[in-house]
């Protein structure tokens, strides 16, 4: 994405970020390593299926092999803690207060139902049937009051936080 394209995108940033995001504390959802793995697998398998592959029974072990699958699990464990903390630091620099909350706590209490949530999303793109693929992680904002997800933002050189003034 060029700088001009990014400037143009900023004109519609209310599709990606709530206009009142700086008025409250943002809840950054901390996912368990196994749930992050499930999100990644679902993104990959959904993309593969859209290209005509039968993804029934596709697991990391089957697709990547046991050694690479174990590396993936270790990476998810590390990312489970690091990714939310990195996001919190980035938002703090932009003047947005945040709190990291475990995903299980969000499901068992209504304490955070009046705040925006920063959720994690995996996206996958495959180059045609049985072609190479790329899977990446990004974020999007969720408003539990309305049940609305804001758009996923994923240009290659920018992050969601780059849209915050």
DSSP file (Angstrom, degrees, kcal/mol; ACC not computed):
  #  RESIDUE AA STRUCTURE BP1 BP2  ACC     N-H-->O    O-->H-N    N-H-->O    O-->H-N    TCO  KAPPA ALPHA  PHI   PSI    X-CA   Y-CA   Z-CA
    1    1 A X              0   0    0      0, 0.0     2,-0.1     0, 0.0   156,-0.1   0.000 360.0 360.0 360.0 130.0    0.0    0.0    0.0
    2    2 A X     >  -     0   0    0      1,-0.1     4,-2.3     4,-0.0     5,-0.2  -0.333 360.0-109.7 -79.3 165.7    1.4    3.4   -1.0
    3    3 A X  H  > S+     0   0    0      1,-0.2     4,-2.4     2,-0.2     5,-0.2   0.884 120.9  52.3 -62.3 -38.6    1.4    6.4    1.3
    4    4 A X  H  > S+     0   0    0      2,-0.2     4,-2.1     1,-0.2    -1,-0.2   0.903 109.0  49.5 -64.4 -41.6   -1.2    8.0   -1.0
    5    5 A X  H  > S+     0   0    0      2,-0.2     4,-2.3     1,-0.2    -2,-0.2   0.895 111.2  49.6 -64.0 -39.7   -3.5    4.9   -0.7
    6    6 A X  H  X S+     0   0    0     -4,-2.3     4,-2.0     2,-0.2    -2,-0.2   0.907 108.6  52.3 -65.9 -41.3   -3.1    4.9    3.1
    7    7 A X  H  X S+     0   0    0     -4,-2.4     4,-0.6     1,-0.2    -2,-0.2   0.905 110.7  48.4 -59.7 -41.6   -4.0    8.6    3.2
    8    8 A X  H >< S+     0   0    0     -4,-2.1     3,-1.1     1,-0.2     4,-0.3   0.897 108.4  54.2 -64.9 -40.8   -7.1    7.9    1.2
    9    9 A X  H >< S+     0   0    0     -4,-2.3     3,-1.9     1,-0.3    -2,-0.2   0.869  98.1  63.8 -61.4 -37.5   -7.9    5.0    3.5
   10   10 A X  H >< S+     0   0    0     -4,-2.0     3,-1.4     1,-0.3    -1,-0.3   0.751  88.4  70.3 -59.8 -24.2   -7.7    7.3    6.6
   11   11 A X  T << S+     0   0    0     -3,-1.1    -1,-0.3    -4,-0.6    -2,-0.2   0.736 108.1  35.3 -66.8 -21.1  -10.7    9.3    5.2
   12   12 A X  T X  S+     0   0    0     -3,-1.9     3,-2.0    -4,-0.3    -1,-0.3  -0.046  76.9 128.0-119.4  30.8  -12.9    6.3    6.0
   13   13 A X  G X>  +     0   0    0     -3,-1.4     4,-2.6     1,-0.3     3,-1.8   0.678  57.0  78.4 -66.1 -16.1  -11.2    5.1    9.2
   14   14 A X  G 34 S+     0   0    0      1,-0.3    -1,-0.3     2,-0.2     5,-0.2   0.641  86.5  62.3 -67.6 -10.6  -14.5    5.1   11.1
   15   15 A X  G <4 S+     0   0    0     -3,-2.0   136,-2.6     1,-0.1    -1,-0.3   0.678 114.9  32.0 -79.7 -18.5  -15.2    1.8    9.4
   16   16 A X  T <4 S+     0   0    0     -3,-1.8   125,-0.5     1,-0.3     2,-0.4   0.707 125.7  33.9-107.8 -30.0  -12.2    0.4   11.1
   17   17 A X  S  < S-     0   0    0     -4,-2.6    -1,-0.3   123,-0.1     2,-0.1  -0.980  82.3-111.3-131.8 139.8  -12.1    2.3   14.4
   18   18 A X    >   -     0   0    0     -2,-0.4     3,-1.4     1,-0.1     4,-0.1  -0.444  27.0-129.5 -64.1 142.9  -14.9    3.7   16.7
   19   19 A X  T 3  S+     0   0    0      1,-0.3     3,-0.3    -5,-0.2    -1,-0.1   0.765 107.6  48.1 -66.8 -23.6  -14.9    7.4   16.6
   20   20 A X  T >  S+     0   0    0      1,-0.2     3,-1.8     2,-0.1     4,-0.3   0.007  71.5 124.0-104.2  27.8  -15.0    7.5   20.5
   21   21 A X  G X  S+     0   0    0     -3,-1.4     3,-0.7     1,-0.3    -1,-0.2   0.777  71.4  54.6 -62.7 -27.2  -12.1    5.0   21.0
   22   22 A X  G 3  S+     0   0    0     -3,-0.3    -1,-0.3     1,-0.2    75,-0.2   0.525  92.4  74.8 -84.0  -4.2  -10.1    7.4   23.1
   23   23 A X  G <  S+     0   0    0     -3,-1.8     2,-0.2    73,-0.1    -1,-0.2   0.569 103.5  17.5 -85.1  -9.0  -12.9    8.1   25.5
   24   24 A X  S <  S-     0   0    0     -3,-0.7     2,-0.5    -4,-0.3    73,-0.4  -0.795  92.1 -72.9-147.8-175.6  -12.7    4.8   27.4
   25   25 A X        -     0   0    0     -2,-0.2     2,-0.4    71,-0.1    73,-0.3  -0.796  42.4-136.8 -93.0 128.8  -10.5    1.8   28.1
   26   26 A X  E     -a   98   0A   0     71,-3.0    73,-2.4    -2,-0.5     2,-0.7  -0.691  12.1-136.4 -84.6 133.4  -10.1   -0.7   25.3
   27   27 A X  E     -ab  99 117A   0     89,-2.9    91,-3.3    -2,-0.4     2,-0.7  -0.830  13.8-156.9 -92.0 116.7  -10.3   -4.4   26.2
   28   28 A X  E     -ab 100 118A   0     71,-3.1    73,-2.4    -2,-0.7     2,-0.4  -0.859  17.2-133.8 -95.5 117.3   -7.6   -6.4   24.5
   29   29 A X  E     -a  101   0A   0     89,-2.1     2,-0.7    -2,-0.7    73,-0.2  -0.565  12.4-154.4 -76.7 124.6   -8.6  -10.0   24.3
   30   30 A X  E     -a  102   0A   0     71,-2.7    73,-2.6    -2,-0.4    74,-0.3  -0.891  15.2-156.9-100.1 113.6   -5.9  -12.5   25.3
   31   31 A X        -     0   0    0     -2,-0.7     2,-0.1    71,-0.2    53,-0.1  -0.568  19.4-109.9 -89.3 151.7   -6.5  -15.8   23.6
   32   32 A X     >  -     0   0    0     -2,-0.2     4,-2.3     1,-0.1     5,-0.2  -0.454  32.4-113.0 -71.0 153.1   -5.3  -19.1   24.8
   33   33 A X  H  > S+     0   0    0      1,-0.2     4,-2.1     2,-0.2     5,-0.1   0.884 117.7  52.3 -56.1 -38.8   -2.6  -20.7   22.7
   34   34 A X  H  > S+     0   0    0      1,-0.2     4,-2.0     2,-0.2    -1,-0.2   0.888 108.9  49.1 -68.3 -36.4   -4.9  -23.5   21.6
   35   35 A X  H  > S+     0   0    0      2,-0.2     4,-2.5     1,-0.2    -1,-0.2   0.895 108.7  52.9 -69.7 -38.1   -7.6  -21.0   20.5
   36   36 A X  H  X S+     0   0    0     -4,-2.3     4,-2.3     1,-0.2    -2,-0.2   0.920 109.3  50.5 -59.3 -42.1   -5.1  -19.0   18.5
   37   37 A X  H  X S+     0   0    0     -4,-2.1     4,-2.6     1,-0.2    -2,-0.2   0.894 109.5  50.4 -61.4 -40.6   -4.1  -22.2   16.8
   38   38 A X  H  X S+     0   0    0     -4,-2.0     4,-2.6     2,-0.2    -2,-0.2   0.901 109.6  50.6 -64.8 -40.8   -7.8  -23.0   16.0
   39   39 A X  H  X S+     0   0    0     -4,-2.5     4,-2.2     2,-0.2    -2,-0.2   0.912 112.6  46.8 -62.2 -42.4   -8.3  -19.5   14.6
   40   40 A X  H  X S+     0   0    0     -4,-2.3     4,-2.3     2,-0.2    -2,-0.2   0.929 113.2  47.9 -65.6 -45.7   -5.3  -19.9   12.4
   41   41 A X  H  X S+     0   0    0     -4,-2.6     4,-3.0     1,-0.2     5,-0.2   0.903 111.1  51.4 -62.0 -42.1   -6.3  -23.4   11.2
   42   42 A X  H  X S+     0   0    0     -4,-2.6     4,-2.5     2,-0.2     5,-0.2   0.918 109.9  49.2 -62.7 -43.2   -9.8  -22.2   10.5
   43   43 A X  H  X S+     0   0    0     -4,-2.2     4,-2.0     2,-0.2    81,-0.2   0.928 114.7  45.2 -61.3 -44.7   -8.6  -19.3    8.4
   44   44 A X  H  X S+     0   0    0     -4,-2.3     4,-2.6     1,-0.2    -2,-0.2   0.948 115.1  45.7 -64.2 -49.7   -6.3  -21.6    6.4
   45   45 A X  H  X S+     0   0    0     -4,-3.0     4,-2.6     1,-0.2    -1,-0.2   0.859 110.7  53.8 -66.1 -34.9   -8.8  -24.3    5.9
   46   46 A X  H  X S+     0   0    0     -4,-2.5     4,-1.9    -5,-0.2    -1,-0.2   0.920 111.3  45.8 -64.0 -43.1  -11.5  -21.8    4.9
   47   47 A X  H  X S+     0   0    0     -4,-2.0     4,-0.8    -5,-0.2    -2,-0.2   0.922 113.0  49.7 -66.1 -43.6   -9.2  -20.4    2.2
   48   48 A X  H ><>S+     0   0    0     -4,-2.6     5,-2.1     1,-0.2     3,-1.0   0.923 110.5  50.3 -60.2 -44.3   -8.2  -23.8    1.0
   49   49 A X  H ><5S+     0   0    0     -4,-2.6     3,-1.9     1,-0.3    -1,-0.2   0.862 103.0  59.8 -63.7 -35.3  -11.9  -24.9    0.8
   50   50 A X  H 3<5S+     0   0    0     -4,-1.9    -1,-0.3     1,-0.3    -2,-0.2   0.722 104.1  52.4 -66.4 -18.4  -12.7  -21.7   -1.2
   51   51 A X  T <<5S-     0   0    0     -3,-1.0    -1,-0.3    -4,-0.8    -2,-0.2   0.230 130.0 -95.1 -99.2  12.2  -10.2  -22.9   -3.8
   52   52 A X  T < 5S+     0   0    0     -3,-1.9     2,-0.3     1,-0.3    -3,-0.2   0.508  77.2 140.0  94.3   4.6  -11.9  -26.3   -4.1
   53   53 A X      < -     0   0    0     -5,-2.1     2,-0.9    -6,-0.1    -1,-0.3  -0.594  54.7-126.5 -82.8 144.0   -9.8  -28.4   -1.6
   54   54 A X        -     0   0    0     -2,-0.3    -1,-0.1     1,-0.1    -5,-0.0  -0.810  28.1-178.3 -85.0 108.8  -11.5  -30.9    0.6
   55   55 A X    >   +     0   0    0     -2,-0.9     3,-2.5   -10,-0.1     2,-0.2   0.263  28.8 139.0 -96.1  11.3  -10.2  -29.8    4.1
   56   56 A X  T 3  S+     0   0    0      1,-0.3     3,-0.1   -11,-0.0    -2,-0.1  -0.384  80.9   4.8 -57.6 121.9  -11.9  -32.6    6.0
   57   57 A X  T 3  S+     0   0    0      1,-0.3     2,-0.5    -2,-0.2    -1,-0.3   0.519  87.6 155.4  80.9   4.7   -9.5  -33.8    8.6
   58   58 A X    <   +     0   0    0     -3,-2.5     2,-0.3     4,-0.1    -1,-0.3  -0.533  13.7 166.3 -66.9 119.5   -6.8  -31.1    7.8
   59   59 A X     >  -     0   0    0     -2,-0.5     4,-2.5    -3,-0.1     5,-0.3  -0.831  51.3-106.8-124.3 167.1   -4.7  -30.7   10.9
   60   60 A X  H  >>S+     0   0    0     -2,-0.3     4,-3.3     1,-0.2     5,-0.8   0.903 121.3  53.1 -60.4 -40.0   -1.4  -29.0   11.3
   61   61 A X  H  >5S+     0   0    0      3,-0.2     4,-1.2     1,-0.2    -1,-0.2   0.912 112.0  44.2 -61.5 -43.0    0.3  -32.4   11.7
   62   62 A X  H  45S+     0   0    0     -5,-0.2    -1,-0.2     2,-0.2    -2,-0.2   0.900 123.6  34.6 -69.7 -40.5   -1.2  -33.6    8.5
   63   63 A X  H  <5S+     0   0    0     -4,-2.5    -2,-0.2     1,-0.1    -3,-0.2   0.886 134.2  21.1 -83.1 -40.8   -0.5  -30.5    6.5
   64   64 A X  H  <5S-     0   0    0     -4,-3.3     4,-0.4    -5,-0.3    -3,-0.2   0.650 105.6-111.9-105.2 -19.4    2.8  -29.3    8.0
   65   65 A X     X< -     0   0    0     -4,-1.2     4,-2.3    -5,-0.8     5,-0.2  -0.047  36.2 -80.0  94.3 155.3    4.3  -32.4    9.6
   66   66 A X  H  > S+     0   0    0      1,-0.2     4,-2.1     2,-0.2     5,-0.2   0.856 125.6  51.8 -62.8 -38.4    4.8  -33.1   13.3
   67   67 A X  H  > S+     0   0    0      2,-0.2     4,-1.9     1,-0.2    -1,-0.2   0.946 114.3  41.6 -65.8 -48.1    8.0  -31.1   13.8
   68   68 A X  H  > S+     0   0    0     -4,-0.4     4,-2.1     1,-0.2    -1,-0.2   0.856 112.5  55.7 -68.2 -34.6    6.6  -27.9   12.1
   69   69 A X  H  X S+     0   0    0     -4,-2.3     4,-2.0     2,-0.2    -1,-0.2   0.896 107.2  49.6 -63.8 -40.1    3.2  -28.3   13.9
   70   70 A X  H  X S+     0   0    0     -4,-2.1     4,-2.1     2,-0.2    -2,-0.2   0.898 108.7  52.5 -66.1 -40.0    5.1  -28.4   17.3
   71   71 A X  H  X S+     0   0    0     -4,-1.9     4,-2.3     1,-0.2    -2,-0.2   0.901 108.2  52.5 -59.7 -40.1    7.0  -25.2   16.3
   72   72 A X  H  X S+     0   0    0     -4,-2.1     4,-2.2     2,-0.2    -2,-0.2   0.902 107.3  50.6 -62.6 -42.0    3.6  -23.7   15.6
   73   73 A X  H  X S+     0   0    0     -4,-2.0     4,-2.0     2,-0.2    -1,-0.2   0.895 110.6  49.3 -64.3 -39.7    2.2  -24.6   19.0
   74   74 A X  H  X S+     0   0    0     -4,-2.1     4,-2.1     2,-0.2    -1,-0.2   0.893 110.4  50.9 -65.9 -39.2    5.3  -23.1   20.7
   75   75 A X  H  X S+     0   0    0     -4,-2.3     4,-2.8     1,-0.2    -2,-0.2   0.892 109.0  51.5 -64.7 -39.2    4.9  -19.9   18.6
   76   76 A X  H  X S+     0   0    0     -4,-2.2     4,-2.2     2,-0.2    -1,-0.2   0.886 108.0  52.4 -64.8 -38.4    1.2  -19.7   19.6
   77   77 A X  H  X S+     0   0    0     -4,-2.0     4,-0.8     2,-0.2    -1,-0.2   0.929 113.4  43.2 -62.9 -44.7    2.2  -20.0   23.3
   78   78 A X  H >X S+     0   0    0     -4,-2.1     4,-2.3     1,-0.2     3,-0.8   0.927 115.0  48.9 -66.2 -45.4    4.7  -17.2   23.0
   79   79 A X  H 3X S+     0   0    0     -4,-2.8     4,-2.2     1,-0.2     5,-0.5   0.822  97.0  70.9 -66.7 -31.3    2.3  -15.0   21.0
   80   80 A X  H 3< S+     0   0    0     -4,-2.2     4,-0.3     1,-0.2    -1,-0.2   0.851 113.9  26.6 -54.6 -36.2   -0.6  -15.6   23.4
   81   81 A X  H <X S+     0   0    0     -3,-0.8     4,-1.2    -4,-0.8    -2,-0.2   0.853 124.8  46.6 -93.3 -41.6    1.2  -13.4   25.9
   82   82 A X  H  X S+     0   0    0     -4,-2.3     4,-2.7     1,-0.2     5,-0.2   0.893 104.1  58.2 -72.5 -41.8    3.4  -11.2   23.8
   83   83 A X  H  X S+     0   0    0     -4,-2.2     4,-2.2     1,-0.2     5,-0.2   0.924 108.2  44.4 -61.4 -48.7    0.9  -10.0   21.2
   84   84 A X  H  > S+     0   0    0     -5,-0.5     4,-2.5    -4,-0.3    -1,-0.2   0.907 114.3  50.8 -62.2 -39.3   -1.7   -8.5   23.6
   85   85 A X  H  X S+     0   0    0     -4,-1.2     4,-2.0     2,-0.2    -2,-0.2   0.908 110.4  49.0 -64.4 -41.6    1.1   -6.8   25.5
   86   86 A X  H  X S+     0   0    0     -4,-2.7     4,-2.1     1,-0.2    -1,-0.2   0.900 111.3  49.9 -63.9 -40.6    2.6   -5.3   22.4
   87   87 A X  H  X S+     0   0    0     -4,-2.2     4,-2.6    -5,-0.2     5,-0.2   0.912 108.3  52.9 -64.2 -42.1   -0.8   -4.1   21.3
   88   88 A X  H  X S+     0   0    0     -4,-2.5     4,-2.2     1,-0.2    -2,-0.2   0.909 109.6  48.9 -60.2 -43.1   -1.4   -2.4   24.7
   89   89 A X  H  X S+     0   0    0     -4,-2.0     4,-1.9     2,-0.2    -1,-0.2   0.911 111.3  49.7 -62.7 -42.9    1.9   -0.6   24.5
   90   90 A X  H  X S+     0   0    0     -4,-2.1     4,-0.9     1,-0.2    -2,-0.2   0.912 112.3  46.5 -64.8 -42.9    1.1    0.6   21.0
   91   91 A X  H ><>S+     0   0    0     -4,-2.6     5,-2.7     1,-0.2     3,-0.5   0.877 108.4  56.2 -68.0 -36.4   -2.3    1.9   22.0
   92   92 A X  H ><5S+     0   0    0     -4,-2.2     3,-1.8     1,-0.2    -1,-0.2   0.901 102.6  55.7 -61.1 -40.4   -0.9    3.6   25.1
   93   93 A X  H 3<5S+     0   0    0     -4,-1.9    -1,-0.2     1,-0.3    -2,-0.2   0.797 107.4  50.7 -61.0 -27.9    1.5    5.6   22.8
   94   94 A X  T <<5S-     0   0    0     -4,-0.9    -1,-0.3    -3,-0.5    -2,-0.2   0.358 125.2-103.5 -91.8   4.9   -1.6    6.8   20.9
   95   95 A X  T < 5S+     0   0    0     -3,-1.8     2,-0.6     1,-0.2    -3,-0.2   0.693  79.7 130.7  84.3  19.2   -3.3    7.9   24.1
   96   96 A X      < -     0   0    0     -5,-2.7    -1,-0.2    -8,-0.1    -2,-0.2  -0.928  49.5-142.5-110.2 118.6   -5.7    5.0   24.3
   97   97 A X        +     0   0    0     -2,-0.6   -71,-3.0   -73,-0.4     2,-0.3  -0.501  26.8 179.0 -75.8 146.6   -5.9    3.2   27.7
   98   98 A X  E     -a   26   0A   0    -73,-0.3     2,-0.4    -2,-0.2   -71,-0.2  -0.959  22.9-154.1-146.0 163.2   -6.3   -0.6   27.6
   99   99 A X  E     -a   27   0A   0    -73,-2.4   -71,-3.1    -2,-0.3     2,-0.6  -0.996  20.6-131.9-137.1 137.7   -6.6   -3.6   29.7
  100  100 A X  E     -a   28   0A   0     -2,-0.4     2,-0.4   -73,-0.2   -71,-0.2  -0.817  29.1-176.7 -93.1 124.5   -5.7   -7.2   28.7
  101  101 A X  E     -a   29   0A   0    -73,-2.4   -71,-2.7    -2,-0.6     2,-0.1  -0.981  28.5-115.5-126.7 131.6   -8.5   -9.6   29.6
  102  102 A X  E >>  -a   30   0A   0     -2,-0.4     4,-1.4   -73,-0.2     3,-0.7  -0.373  26.1-124.0 -62.2 138.9   -8.4  -13.4   29.2
  103  103 A X  H 3> S+     0   0    0    -73,-2.6     4,-1.1     1,-0.3    -1,-0.1   0.831 110.4  57.7 -56.7 -34.3  -11.0  -14.6   26.6
  104  104 A X  H 3> S+     0   0    0    -74,-0.3     4,-0.9     1,-0.2     3,-0.4   0.886 103.1  53.4 -64.9 -37.9  -12.5  -17.0   29.2
  105  105 A X  H <> S+     0   0    0     -3,-0.7     4,-0.9     1,-0.2     3,-0.5   0.859 103.6  56.9 -65.0 -34.6  -13.2  -14.0   31.6
  106  106 A X  H  < S+     0   0    0     -4,-1.4    -1,-0.2     1,-0.2    -2,-0.2   0.817 108.2  47.7 -65.4 -29.3  -15.0  -12.2   28.8
  107  107 A X  H  < S+     0   0    0     -4,-1.1    -1,-0.2    -3,-0.4    -2,-0.2   0.652 113.5  46.4 -85.4 -15.8  -17.4  -15.1   28.5
  108  108 A X  H  < S+     0   0    0     -4,-0.9     2,-0.3    -3,-0.5    -2,-0.2   0.471 112.6  42.0-108.0  -2.6  -18.1  -15.5   32.2
  109  109 A X     <  -     0   0    0     -4,-0.9     3,-0.3    -3,-0.1    -1,-0.1  -0.976  57.4-147.7-141.3 154.8  -18.8  -11.9   33.2
  110  110 A X  S >  S+     0   0    0     -2,-0.3     3,-1.5     1,-0.2     4,-0.2   0.243  71.5 108.6-101.6  12.7  -20.6   -8.9   31.8
  111  111 A X  T 3  S+     0   0    0      1,-0.3     3,-0.3     2,-0.1    -1,-0.2   0.787  84.3  38.3 -57.5 -31.9  -18.1   -6.5   33.4
  112  112 A X  T >  S+     0   0    0     -3,-0.3     3,-1.5     1,-0.2    -1,-0.3   0.229  82.2 105.6-107.8  12.5  -16.6   -5.6   30.0
  113  113 A X  T <  S+     0   0    0     -3,-1.5    -1,-0.2     1,-0.3    -2,-0.1   0.626  77.5  55.9 -71.4 -12.0  -19.8   -5.5   27.9
  114  114 A X  T 3  S+     0   0    0     -3,-0.3     2,-0.3    -4,-0.2    -1,-0.3   0.193  99.0  74.6-104.7  17.3  -19.8   -1.7   27.8
  115  115 A X  S <  S-     0   0    0     -3,-1.5    29,-0.7   -91,-0.1     2,-0.2  -0.896  85.6-103.1-126.2 155.2  -16.3   -1.4   26.3
  116  116 A X  E     - C   0 143A   0     -2,-0.3   -89,-2.9   -91,-0.3     2,-0.4  -0.523  34.8-144.7 -73.3 144.9  -14.8   -2.0   22.9
  117  117 A X  E     -bC  27 142A   0     25,-2.9    25,-2.9   -91,-0.2     2,-0.7  -0.914   5.5-143.2-112.5 138.9  -12.8   -5.2   22.5
  118  118 A X  E     -bC  28 141A   0    -91,-3.3   -89,-2.1    -2,-0.4     2,-0.2  -0.906  30.3-170.3 -97.0 112.2   -9.7   -5.6   20.3
  119  119 A X  E     - C   0 140A   0     21,-3.0    21,-1.7    -2,-0.7     2,-0.4  -0.654  19.1-119.6-105.1 159.9  -10.0   -9.1   18.9
  120  120 A X  E     - C   0 139A   0     -2,-0.2     2,-0.4    19,-0.2    19,-0.2  -0.802  27.7-173.7-101.3 139.4   -7.4  -11.2   16.9
  121  121 A X  E     - C   0 138A   0     17,-2.9    17,-2.8    -2,-0.4     2,-0.4  -0.993  13.6-150.9-133.5 136.9   -8.1  -12.4   13.4
  122  122 A X  E     - C   0 137A   0     -2,-0.4     2,-0.4    15,-0.2    15,-0.2  -0.912  14.3-167.8-104.3 137.7   -6.1  -14.7   11.1
  123  123 A X  E     - C   0 136A   0     13,-2.7    13,-2.9    -2,-0.4     2,-0.4  -0.960   1.5-167.9-123.3 143.7   -6.4  -14.2    7.4
  124  124 A X  E     - C   0 135A   0     -2,-0.4     2,-0.4    11,-0.2    11,-0.2  -0.981   6.3-170.5-132.7 143.5   -5.1  -16.6    4.8
  125  125 A X  E     - C   0 134A   0      9,-2.4     9,-2.2    -2,-0.4     2,-0.4  -0.997   5.9-165.5-134.7 130.5   -4.6  -16.2    1.1
  126  126 A X  E     - C   0 133A   0     -2,-0.4     2,-1.7     7,-0.2     7,-0.2  -0.936  23.6-129.0-117.9 137.8   -3.9  -19.1   -1.3
  127  127 A X  S    S-     0   0    0      5,-2.9     5,-0.2    -2,-0.4     6,-0.0  -0.605  70.3 -57.9 -86.2  80.5   -2.6  -18.7   -4.8
  128  128 A X  S >  S-     0   0    0     -2,-1.7     3,-1.9     3,-0.1     2,-0.2   0.003  97.3 -20.1  75.1 177.4   -5.1  -21.0   -6.6
  129  129 A X  T 3  S-     0   0    0      1,-0.3     3,-0.1   -79,-0.1   -77,-0.1  -0.383 134.8  -8.2 -62.8 125.6   -5.9  -24.6   -6.1
  130  130 A X  T 3  S+     0   0    0      1,-0.2    -1,-0.3    -2,-0.2    -2,-0.1   0.655 106.0 135.2  61.1  17.6   -3.1  -26.5   -4.2
  131  131 A X    <   -     0   0    0     -3,-1.9    -1,-0.2     1,-0.2    -3,-0.1  -0.275  64.4 -73.4 -86.8 177.8   -0.9  -23.3   -4.6
  132  132 A X        -     0   0    0     -5,-0.2    -5,-2.9    -6,-0.1     2,-0.3  -0.260  51.9-156.7 -66.6 159.6    1.3  -21.7   -1.9
  133  133 A X  E     -C  126   0A   0     -7,-0.2     2,-0.4    -3,-0.1    -7,-0.2  -0.930  13.9-152.0-137.7 161.0   -0.4  -19.8    0.9
  134  134 A X  E     -C  125   0A   0     -9,-2.2    -9,-2.4    -2,-0.3     2,-0.4  -0.999   9.4-166.0-132.3 136.2    0.3  -17.0    3.4
  135  135 A X  E     +C  124   0A   0     -2,-0.4     2,-0.3   -11,-0.2   -11,-0.2  -0.980  12.9 177.4-121.9 134.4   -1.4  -16.7    6.7
  136  136 A X  E     -C  123   0A   0    -13,-2.9   -13,-2.7    -2,-0.4     2,-0.4  -0.923  22.5-128.6-136.5 161.2   -1.2  -13.5    8.8
  137  137 A X  E     +C  122   0A   0     -2,-0.3     2,-0.3   -15,-0.2   -15,-0.2  -0.871  33.9 151.9-111.6 141.9   -2.5  -12.1   12.0
  138  138 A X  E     -C  121   0A   0    -17,-2.8   -17,-2.9    -2,-0.4     2,-0.3  -0.850  31.3-114.9-149.8-174.3   -4.3   -8.8   12.5
  139  139 A X  E     -C  120   0A   0     14,-0.4    14,-0.9    -2,-0.3     2,-0.3  -0.858  17.9-174.2-126.9 161.8   -6.8   -7.2   14.8
  140  140 A X  E     -C  119   0A   0    -21,-1.7   -21,-3.0    -2,-0.3     2,-0.3  -0.973  28.4-112.4-149.7 157.5  -10.3   -5.7   14.5
  141  141 A X  E     -C  118   0A   0   -125,-0.5     9,-3.0    10,-0.3     2,-0.4  -0.695  26.0-162.8 -91.9 139.2  -12.5   -3.9   17.0
  142  142 A X  E     -CD 117 149A   0    -25,-2.9   -25,-2.9    -2,-0.3     2,-0.7  -0.976   9.2-154.6-121.7 136.1  -15.7   -5.5   18.4
  143  143 A X  E >>> -CD 116 148A   0      5,-2.8     4,-2.2    -2,-0.4     5,-1.1  -0.908   4.9-169.2-109.0 102.8  -18.5   -3.6   20.1
  144  144 A X  T 345S+     0   0    0    -29,-0.7    -1,-0.1    -2,-0.7   -30,-0.1   0.706  82.9  65.7 -67.1 -17.9  -20.3   -6.0   22.4
  145  145 A X  T 345S+     0   0    0      1,-0.2    -1,-0.2   -30,-0.1   -31,-0.1   0.866 120.2  19.5 -69.3 -35.2  -23.2   -3.5   22.9
  146  146 A X  T <45S-     0   0    0     -3,-0.9    -2,-0.2     2,-0.2    -1,-0.2   0.546  99.6-123.6-109.8 -12.4  -24.2   -3.7   19.3
  147  147 A X  T  <5 +     0   0    0     -4,-2.2     2,-0.4     1,-0.3    -3,-0.2   0.672  63.3 146.0  74.3  17.1  -22.6   -7.1   18.3
  148  148 A X  E   < -D  143   0A   0     -5,-1.1    -5,-2.8     0, 0.0     2,-0.5  -0.736  39.6-156.3 -95.8 132.9  -20.8   -5.2   15.5
  149  149 A X  E     -D  142   0A   0     -2,-0.4    -7,-0.2    -7,-0.2     2,-0.1  -0.898  18.5-135.8 -97.1 132.5  -17.3   -6.0   14.2
  150  150 A X        -     0   0    0     -9,-3.0  -134,-0.2    -2,-0.5  -135,-0.1  -0.421  44.0 -72.6 -76.6 165.8  -15.5   -3.1   12.6
  151  151 A X        -     0   0    0   -136,-2.6     2,-0.4    -2,-0.1   -10,-0.3  -0.178  47.2-110.7 -61.0 150.0  -13.7   -3.9    9.4
  152  152 A X        -     0   0    0    -12,-0.1     2,-0.6    -3,-0.1   -12,-0.2  -0.684  30.8-151.1 -79.2 134.0  -10.5   -5.9    9.4
  153  153 A X        +     0   0    0    -14,-0.9   -14,-0.4    -2,-0.4     7,-0.3  -0.933  30.9 149.7-113.4 118.3   -7.5   -3.7    8.5
  154  154 A X        +     0   0    0     -2,-0.6     2,-0.3     5,-0.1     5,-0.1  -0.266   0.7 153.6-150.2  59.7   -4.6   -5.3    6.8
  155  155 A X    >   -     0   0    0      1,-0.1     3,-1.1     3,-0.1    -2,-0.0  -0.642  54.2-114.2 -77.7 153.7   -2.4   -3.4    4.3
  156  156 A X  T 3  S+     0   0    0     -2,-0.3    -1,-0.1     1,-0.2     0, 0.0   0.811 108.4  37.5 -60.9 -35.3    1.0   -4.9    4.2
  157  157 A X  T 3  S+     0   0    0   -156,-0.1     2,-0.3  -155,-0.0    -1,-0.2   0.386 112.3  57.3-102.2   4.9    2.9   -1.9    5.7
  158  158 A X    <   -     0   0    0     -3,-1.1     2,-0.3     3,-0.0    -3,-0.1  -0.875  60.0-148.9-133.7 162.4    0.5   -0.7    8.3
  159  159 A X    >   -     0   0    0     -2,-0.3     3,-1.6    -5,-0.1     4,-0.4  -0.815  39.3 -99.8-123.5 167.6   -1.4   -1.9   11.4
  160  160 A X  G >  S+     0   0    0     -7,-0.3     3,-2.0    -2,-0.3     4,-0.3   0.866 120.8  63.1 -53.2 -39.6   -4.8   -0.9   12.8
  161  161 A X  G >  S+     0   0    0      1,-0.3     3,-1.4     2,-0.2    -1,-0.3   0.759  88.6  70.5 -60.7 -25.2   -3.0    1.3   15.3
  162  162 A X  G <  S+     0   0    0     -3,-1.6    -1,-0.3     1,-0.3    -2,-0.2   0.690  90.4  60.9 -67.4 -17.3   -1.7    3.4   12.4
  163  163 A X  G <  S+     0   0    0     -3,-2.0     2,-0.4    -4,-0.4    -1,-0.3   0.629  83.1  98.2 -82.8 -13.6   -5.2    4.8   11.8
  164  164 A X    <         0   0    0     -3,-1.4    -3,-0.0    -4,-0.3     0, 0.0  -0.615 360.0 360.0 -80.2 129.0   -5.4    6.3   15.3
  165  165 A X              0   0    0     -2,-0.4    -1,-0.1   -71,-0.0    -3,-0.1   0.451 360.0 360.0 -80.9 360.0   -4.6   10.0   15.4
